[in-house]
Amino acid sequence: MNTTVLLLTVISLATLLLGLFTWRLTSSKPIIFNSFFASAAFLLAAYGIATKQQEQLTVIMPFLVTMLLAGRALGIYWRTFFKGESELLMPAHLMGGAVAICTLGTCLAFLNQ
């Protein structure tokens, strides 16, 4: 097992935890589903890198879930700043952190291809 596989597995767990914390604050079902999907996608990418199979899938899946979470984070930030729902600032920061971690994982998967 190389370092990239280990880091993608840790990123998968971190994404899931940040999604769970965000879900606990907002009780939004799409957030938890997106977090589960992102976690599974990063585990699938780690598996693809470890077995040297499905090279395109190891980059495309992390990229797509990163964009999915980025859209969710931007939507929460939009509601926070432009609609005045200041109680959503913490969930917006948590989703932003998940996007940053997922971006790192996507770059790692791309560099390891």
Summary of the structure (lengths in Angstrom):
residues: 113
radius of gyration: 14.3
end to end distance: 15.0
largest distance: 47.9
contacts: 370
relative contact order: 0.19
helix: 88%
strand: 0%
